[in-house]
Amino acid sequence: MKITHTPIDGLVIIEPRVFNDARGYFFESYNQHTFREAGIDANFVQDNQSKSQKGTLRGLHFQAPPFAQGKLVRVIQGRVLDIAVDIRKNSPTFGQYYSIELSGENQVQFWIPEGFAHGFITLEDDTIFSYKCTNFYNKASEGGIIWNDPDLNINWGEVDVLVSEKDEILPKLKDFTSPF
């Protein structure tokens, strides 16, 4: 696996070594030893998967402590633009985001620790997105930031997006107090 630390502390890109042959491919998507060497000491307790049509935007979500979640995300089929926004109030990169394209073809994974709001937009129809989480979902602890916050100025690339009503009413970064 190739491990790359991004300019925002805590965010990590994981590129597995893929073995292709006439039968298809094989790769190791998780290795606890390798992840720990990279500073990712995660105990995954829940896996989630979504399937979405092109232009679907999910986010920007987080769970507040004590139910905060780290997430290891990847695309099984299709493509997404994945976004992580630093919402750790004492972080030098508070309010900054990192974006990366994940696809079923590139097999890249993205580690997003606690203290980040996460979202993605699908770039192809029938995109299947997978999340490994370090804590269980807790409805009372869910939170988020509006996806089109002008202060964040995220370039989602798509003009016509499909967003849930719940995500359309999330606050701007400047209008909420971070629990991190």
Secondary structure, 3 states (H helix, E strand, C coil): CEEEECCCCCCEEEECCCEEECCEEECCCCCHHHHHHCCCCCCCCEEEEEEECCCEEEEEEEECCCCCCCEEEEEEECEEEEEEEECCCCCCCCCCEEEEEEECCCCCEEEECCCEEEEEEECCCCEEEEEEECCCCCHHHEEECCCCCCCCCCCCCCCCCEECHHHHCCCCHHHCCCCC
